Every structure is written in structure tokens, then in C-alpha cells.
Amino acid sequence: MKLLSRKKSGNDQFAAWVFLLPALLAFLIFKYYPILLGFFISFYEINIVELPGKFVGFSNYSRAFADPDFYAALRNNVEFWVIGLILNFWPPIILALLVNEVRKGKTFFRMTYFIPAVAPSIAILVLWKYIYSPDYGLANAILNYFHLPGLTWLNDVALVKWAMYLPGLIISGGMSMVIYMASLNEVPKEMYESAMIDGAGVAKRIWHITLPFIMPIVKVMFIMDLINRFNEAAVPLVYTGGGPVGETTTLILYALKSAMNNLDYSYAITLANIAFVIIFIITALQMKLTSREK
Amino acid sequence: MSVLNEAEIKKTKGRALHGGIIALLLIGIPFQLFPFFWMVSNSFKTSLEIIQIPPTLLPETWNFSGVVDTFAKYPLWENLWNTIVLCGGVILTQIPISAMAAFSLSKLKPKFSKTLLLFFLGTLMISSQALMFPTYIMLSDLPIIHVNLLNNYLAYILPSASWGYMIFLFKGFFDGLPNELMEAGKIDGAGAFRMFAQIIVPLSKPVFAVNILQTFMAVYNDFIMPLFVFPSDKLWTIMVRIYTAQNGSFATWNNIMVMLTVATIPILLLYFAVQKQLVQGISMTGLK
């Protein structure tokens, strides 16, 4: 073995760098350069005709921290996250547990429940927008059928976030389900068997064996969910464009609107940078907490 | 493994539980499929029937005028073509770039391999939405060569070519391939290029299939970035078209339903064609 794993020749090193070169260039130009540019521009009052514009120091940041709309957007992100946890986070876990018990036709159920995950998300969002329409929508037609008064759904300040995430409760995340199922599949048979010898029923086995076993994946998914919620923009953009009265304007959506409607790129970039820092801190904290447990 | 074991499931209680689970899952299926059924059904309603109270499940008469009208009002073929160009362009740049880099890091192991891996994967920390604004400014006036790439396919394709997640997935798979393959190749006198093309790539078909599909779906579904970098509607993808159409007042709801159907059906067909590989691939490469 020693002979075979002899020191790598210079030739090999050269080839290694040739293979890396396209990726290095692509990442340097289209990832690292924009990251630096974004950091740089947040200290400027940008002028798109004559870049970079005027240096303004921290004033974009102090503007954000004095902007009530910024805090409202941040609060919306947090509310979306909490509502997402209540409505969307756990159904794929339950679904994976159920499908995992199926003996015949497991593939059929897994395939069928995965279908919504491949549908273009914007198509589904637009369809639900139609379903939520206050006058001719299906949602109110169903309420009326049960002699309940119709709701204004996406126009209702108290209801709008719940309405946006409600579809995820009924049509749950096929992608997450498949990931949980892969983990469930690896719970060793012996663990269940020895628990049964101790007289553990189905519920006890799920609680003491299954859930602890898949917990590492659940934690990763929890972090990913958190990151996604702090990057949320597409869902409220399609449903309401951020309304009613800014109730669903998230940080990134606020940045998007500053850039697209007001051409205020420096402020948009500043907001995006703040969102990045928040996500970074949360992720780092979480990683530290989980690594300590191990 | 399943929680219920073989012996349990033969007893009355176990059988009832299993039956209950199957029943519950069967009840859930119509909800999963309803959106697709309804968008197709709605595509064949007239512009009046689609805003009728209460809504009808199936069209009273199957009416093709909405479909014809939508294709006349909107350049949907052009939008679909643009979607294919972008998907193809990103796949053709991103997949080779990522596979080559991952191969180098996994099997050739140059100096600073660990740092390089961090260099690639670190970019995953920053969200694509946050990067969109500086990327836009950069594309409007590329440094050094001073070219404006906005309203050019490349404005979408080039920034998408670098996706750390792809390098992560490829490297994970290549790491699992035995190093003896490389040694054997070396004894045969094969250089790194021949080893990559003739040994590694043929053995890695599953991971290539899954990654190409994931990239395809990510590009197909994206609408914020294309909307941003293509201010003129000439290069709009089908998703950008849907977003802008439903946002404006020009389109009737049956027009929009036709667009949704047009955008959804191809990807559903693709899914049925490759679903086995896709689902296995996600379990294989996913978060393990």
C-alpha cells in the first residue's frame, strides 16, 4: 500500500488545479465578487449610472435601524416562522411515519405524496390565490356550503399569514417526507425487538426509539426551515405583493420592493446584508448548541 | 424499519392499525392531486364560468376558446423556449464545473483541499435572494470588460453556474467510490482526464441524473431572479410570465389557468418518467 500511495507527482497536482479552475473562476466572479460588492455598496448611496455613487458610511444601516418598516418586516419574518412551525413543519414527519408502516404499496404512497413537491411552486401559489378569492373562490364556497360566513382570507390582516401557509398543512412537503423516510428506514430492527421484549407498545416505541433516532435529521430540517423563513419572499410576493398594509412584507421582500419599485439598490443591499447576518448568527448558535450535545 | 413488526401485524390489533394507516393515507391522496385536476379543469372554462359563484368542479361545456385565447394573447411558446434555454444553459455549465471540481477535491486531493471545499460550500450560507442585488449591479456593468449583460440569457446562466450544493452532492458521491479505481487507472497509465471521463463519470450516472434533475427543477421554478435580470419580456420564462400575468389586470382567470397547466404538465410528465431515480437519489444524496 505504501508503494502505491507514494507522493503525488507534480503532474497530478497540476491536473487537480486544472479540474478546479472553472469552478474557482465561476465562484470568484459570480459569488465572492458580488458578496464583496454588496458589502461595499451598503456604505454608498448608489448611483446606477456612475458607480459606485457617494460614500455615506453607516447611514444605510442607521436608516434601517430607525425604519419602522424594517422592524415590521423583521416581525413578519418571525411570525411566518412560527406559523410555519405550527402548520407546515410537523406534517411531513407524521406522513413519513405513516408511509413507513405501509407493507404493500409503500412506493405508491411515497410517489403520490411526492407529486406536489415537483409541481412548480408558483403555479400552486397562484391556484390557491384563486381559491382564496373572496367572491368566487372555492374556500368561501365551502364555508357557505356549511352555512358559515365567507372570509376575506388574503385581505384580512389577522388571517393572511395563516392562509398563506395553510396549503402546506393539507398538501404537505413531499421533499421533507422523503428525507425523513430515508432516516426512518435506517432504524435498526434490533432496537424495536429489544424494546418489545421490554413490553413497549407502539406509541412507546415511537416515542423512545423512532423519534430519538430521526432527531438529528429533524434538527437539520429545523435549521433549514428557519433559514428559509428568513429568506421568505416568493410566497408573499405572489399572494399579496406584501400586503395587506405591509402585513406580509418580509425583510427580503422589503429589499426587493426597495430595489424594483424605488430603484433604491443601496438600501435593498443593506437590508439583504442584515438578513444575512441574522441568519448567520442563528445558524452559528444552533450549530454550537448541537455540537455541544454530542 | 417499520415500528410494527411482522408478528404484530398478523394480530387483530396490528391489522386494524395498519388498515387505519392505509385508509388515512388513501383519504389524503385526493387532496394532493386536487390542485392539478382543478387547474386543468379550469383551463377549459369560459372567462365567465371561472368566476361563477359557487365554482364548478368540471366545466359545464369543455371549451377550448380559453386555451386558444391565452396562446394568442401571450407568447407562451417563446416563454417555454426561454425556459428550456435557461435550464439547458445552467445544466451545461453548472454540472461539468461542479463535477470536475468535486472530482479534483475527492480523488486528486490538491494542496489546501479542505480550505477549497470551505471556499465552495461557504457560499451556501448566503441566500440567493440576498446576492441578487449586487449580482444585478455587477451584470449591468461587468468589471474590467464593461459589458452590460442584462437582457441576455447569460445574465441568468453565468451566475447560476456556481452552486456550492452541487459540489457537495458530487463530492459526497465520489468519496464513496473506492480509491483503488484511481490506482488501477494509474497503473494502466491513464492521466487524470482519462480517469475522470472513462472511469469516474460512467460509474456516477445516478448522481449525475439526480443533480441534473435538481438543477432543472430549481431553474424551472425560479421567477424572481429572471424577472430581475430580464427587464424586457423577450427572455421571460414561463414562470415570469405567470407571475406578471396574474399580477396585472389584462389576463382573465381562465387565461391564467391555461398558463398554470402549460407550466405544470411537462414537469409532471418528467417526474413520472424519472420518479424512481429522483426519489432514490434524494434519499441517497439528501441529508444523511
Interface residues (C-beta under 8 A of the other chain):
Chain A: L4 K8 N11 D12 Q13 A15 A16 W17 V18 F19 L20 P22 A23 L24 A26 F27 I29 F30 K31 Y32 Y33 P34 I35 L37 G38 I41 I46 I48 L51 L95 L97 L98 V99 N100 E101 V102 R103 F109 R110 M111 T112 Y113 F114 I115 P116 V118 A119 P120 S121 I122 A123 I124 V126 L127 W128 K129 Y130 D135 Y136 G137 L138 A141 N144 Y145 I170 I171 M175 V178 I179 M181 A182 S183 L184 N185 V187 P188 K189 Y192 E193 M196 V202 R205 I206 I209 T210 I217 V220 M221 I227 N231 A233 A234 L237 V238 G241 I252 A255 L256 A259 M260 Y265 A268 I269 A272 N273 A275 F276 I279 F280 T283
Chain B: M1 S2 V3 L4 N5 E8 I9 L17 H18 I21 I22 L24 L25 G28 I29 F31 Q32 L33 P35 F36 W38 M39 N42 I50 I51 Q52 I53 P54 P55 T93 P96 I97 S98 M100 A101 F103 S104 L105 L108 K109 P110 K111 L116 F119 F120 T123 M125 I126 S127 Q129 A130 L131 M132 F133 P134 T135 Y136 I137 M138 S140 D141 P143 L158 P159 A161 S162 G164 I167 E183 G191 A192 F193 F196 M217 Y220 N221 F223 I224 F228 M239 I242 Y243 Q246 N247 W253 I256 M257 L260 A263 T264 I267 L268 L270 Y271 Q275 V279 I282 S283 M284 G286 L287 K288
